[in-house]
Amino acid sequence: MIKLKRMFCVLTSCATSILLINTPLFSANATTIAGIVDNDTSNPYYSNYSNTIHSFNGTWGTYLSNGYNNDSRLRQSITKGNYEWVWNANIYTTSSINWIAKVYLANASFTDPNAYYEIYEDTYITMPCHYFHLNQNLAPNGFSVFSGTMPPSPNYNGTLNPWFGLVQNSGISGVGTGADAFYFQFTY
């Protein structure tokens, strides 16, 4: 009888350990939303999710007829400037959010060794910005991937919208900074 109790305890302990090791960070009920924003309005034929806001400040850089959907931008300036992608993705949560950002680069003129990127949300109260740097000169041809976790929103009603991706050129003389498609993914 004692041996059976010990064996049951050992098996229960092992099963619990296996469950804890194999339990994902988010439950099976977690929500994931994603979308690609390629909002260069000089190309009316790019594809977007229907909930994407199209906005572009036309003074950021030179239009190039290559890249994702055959449109990208190149900034060659020592004056810093921002290119923004805006995505109207409604998220309703008061918990932390795991995010993935993918930046598309596919041009030999994109040589900025310290391009600065941000991903943030701005509804009623700005969420903390999350940033990363990318050496565009060494980036692969295609998508470069970055990820992180945002803390719970200070927006107490839990409505998070819209979302922004941003690239800023480093301001280094003689380099080109590229802007093309931006992929957002959020799991909460």
C-alpha positions as CSV (number, residue, x, y, z in Angstrom):
1,M,0.0,0.0,0.0
2,I,2.8,2.4,0.9
3,K,4.6,1.5,-2.3
4,L,1.4,2.3,-4.3
5,K,1.1,5.7,-2.6
6,R,4.7,6.5,-3.4
7,M,4.4,5.4,-7.0
8,F,1.2,7.5,-7.3
9,C,3.0,10.5,-5.9
10,V,6.0,10.1,-8.2
11,L,3.7,9.7,-11.2
12,T,1.7,12.7,-10.2
13,S,4.8,14.7,-9.7
14,C,6.2,13.7,-13.1
15,A,3.0,14.5,-14.8
16,T,2.8,17.9,-13.2
17,S,6.4,18.6,-14.2
18,I,5.7,17.6,-17.8
19,L,2.6,19.8,-17.9
20,L,4.6,22.8,-16.5
21,I,7.4,22.3,-19.0
22,N,5.0,22.0,-22.0
23,T,2.6,24.8,-21.0
24,P,2.8,27.7,-23.5
25,L,3.3,31.2,-22.3
26,F,-0.3,32.1,-23.4
27,S,-3.3,29.9,-23.0
28,A,-5.1,28.2,-25.8
29,N,-7.6,31.1,-25.6
30,A,-4.9,33.6,-26.5
31,T,-5.7,36.0,-29.4
32,T,-3.2,36.7,-32.1
33,I,-3.7,39.4,-34.7
34,A,-1.3,40.4,-37.5
35,G,-1.0,42.4,-40.6
36,I,1.3,44.0,-43.1
37,V,1.3,47.7,-43.7
38,D,2.9,48.9,-46.9
39,N,1.4,52.4,-46.9
40,D,3.4,54.2,-49.6
41,T,0.5,55.9,-51.3
42,S,2.4,56.5,-54.5
43,N,1.6,52.9,-55.4
44,P,-2.2,52.4,-55.4
45,Y,-1.9,48.7,-56.1
46,Y,-0.3,47.4,-52.9
47,S,-2.4,45.0,-50.8
48,N,-3.3,45.7,-47.2
49,Y,-5.6,44.4,-44.5
50,S,-8.9,46.2,-44.7
51,N,-8.4,47.7,-41.3
52,T,-5.2,49.4,-42.3
53,I,-4.9,53.2,-42.2
54,H,-3.1,54.6,-45.2
55,S,-1.0,57.6,-44.3
56,F,2.3,58.8,-45.5
57,N,4.4,62.0,-45.1
58,G,5.7,62.6,-48.6
59,T,8.8,64.4,-47.5
60,W,10.6,61.5,-46.0
61,G,12.6,60.2,-49.0
62,T,12.9,59.3,-52.6
63,Y,10.3,56.9,-54.1
64,L,11.8,53.7,-55.5
65,S,10.0,51.3,-57.7
66,N,11.3,48.1,-56.0
67,G,10.8,46.3,-52.7
68,Y,7.6,44.9,-51.2
69,N,4.8,45.6,-53.7
70,N,7.4,47.4,-55.9
71,D,7.5,50.5,-53.7
72,S,10.0,51.6,-51.1
73,R,11.6,54.8,-49.9
74,L,15.2,55.9,-49.5
75,R,16.4,58.7,-47.3
76,Q,19.9,60.1,-47.8
77,S,20.2,62.9,-45.4
78,I,22.1,64.0,-42.3
79,T,18.8,65.5,-41.1
80,K,16.9,63.0,-39.1
81,G,13.3,62.2,-40.2
82,N,10.7,59.7,-39.3
83,Y,8.7,57.4,-41.6
84,E,5.6,56.0,-39.9
85,W,3.4,53.0,-40.6
86,V,-0.1,53.2,-39.0
87,W,-2.2,50.2,-38.4
88,N,-5.8,50.4,-37.1
89,A,-5.7,47.1,-35.1
90,N,-8.3,47.2,-32.3
91,I,-7.0,45.2,-29.3
92,Y,-9.1,44.9,-26.2
93,T,-7.0,43.8,-23.2
94,T,-5.5,44.9,-19.9
95,S,-2.8,42.2,-19.9
96,S,0.7,42.1,-21.3
97,I,1.1,41.8,-25.1
98,N,3.7,39.9,-26.9
99,W,4.7,41.6,-30.2
100,I,6.6,40.7,-33.3
101,A,7.7,43.3,-35.8
102,K,9.1,42.4,-39.2
103,V,10.8,45.1,-41.3
104,Y,11.1,44.5,-45.1
105,L,14.3,45.6,-46.8
106,A,15.4,44.6,-50.3
107,N,17.7,47.3,-51.8
108,A,21.4,47.6,-52.0
109,S,21.0,51.4,-51.3
110,F,19.7,50.7,-47.8
111,T,23.1,51.0,-46.0
112,D,22.2,52.8,-42.7
113,P,24.3,51.0,-40.0
114,N,22.1,52.4,-37.2
115,A,18.5,52.8,-38.4
116,Y,16.2,53.4,-35.4
117,Y,12.8,51.7,-35.1
118,E,9.9,52.0,-32.7
119,I,6.6,50.1,-32.2
120,Y,4.0,51.8,-30.0
121,E,0.3,52.4,-29.4
122,D,-1.4,55.7,-29.0
123,T,-5.1,55.8,-28.0
124,Y,-5.8,58.0,-25.0
125,I,-2.5,57.4,-23.1
126,T,0.7,56.5,-25.0
127,M,2.0,53.1,-24.2
128,P,5.7,52.7,-23.5
129,C,7.6,52.8,-26.8
130,H,9.6,49.7,-27.7
131,Y,12.6,50.3,-29.9
132,F,15.3,48.4,-31.7
133,H,18.2,49.3,-34.0
134,L,18.9,47.6,-37.3
135,N,22.1,47.7,-39.4
136,Q,20.4,47.9,-42.8
137,N,23.7,47.4,-44.5
138,L,23.9,43.9,-43.1
139,A,20.2,43.1,-43.0
140,P,19.0,40.1,-45.1
141,N,17.1,40.7,-48.3
142,G,13.5,40.4,-47.1
143,F,12.1,40.6,-43.6
144,S,14.2,41.2,-40.4
145,V,12.4,40.1,-37.3
146,F,12.2,41.7,-33.8
147,S,10.1,40.8,-30.8
148,G,9.3,41.7,-27.2
149,T,6.6,42.1,-24.6
150,M,4.6,45.2,-23.7
151,P,3.5,45.7,-20.2
152,P,-0.3,46.1,-19.4
153,S,-1.7,49.2,-20.9
154,P,-2.1,52.3,-18.8
155,N,-5.3,52.9,-20.9
156,Y,-7.7,51.5,-18.3
157,N,-10.6,50.7,-20.6
158,G,-8.3,48.2,-22.4
159,T,-8.9,49.6,-25.9
160,L,-5.6,49.8,-27.8
161,N,-5.7,51.5,-31.2
162,P,-4.0,52.6,-33.5
163,W,-0.6,51.0,-33.6
164,F,2.5,52.7,-35.1
165,G,5.7,51.5,-36.5
166,L,8.4,54.1,-37.1
167,V,11.9,54.2,-38.7
168,Q,14.3,57.1,-38.2
169,N,17.4,57.5,-40.2
170,S,20.7,57.7,-38.2
171,G,21.8,61.0,-39.7
172,I,25.1,59.6,-40.7
173,S,26.5,61.2,-43.9
174,G,26.8,59.1,-47.0
175,V,24.4,56.3,-46.1
176,G,20.9,55.5,-47.3
177,T,18.0,54.6,-45.0
178,G,15.2,52.4,-46.3
179,A,11.5,52.2,-45.5
180,D,9.3,49.5,-47.0
181,A,6.7,47.1,-45.6
182,F,6.2,46.6,-41.8
183,Y,4.6,43.5,-40.3
184,F,2.8,43.7,-36.9
185,Q,1.8,40.7,-34.8
186,F,0.3,40.9,-31.3
187,T,-0.6,38.0,-29.0
188,Y,-2.5,38.7,-25.8
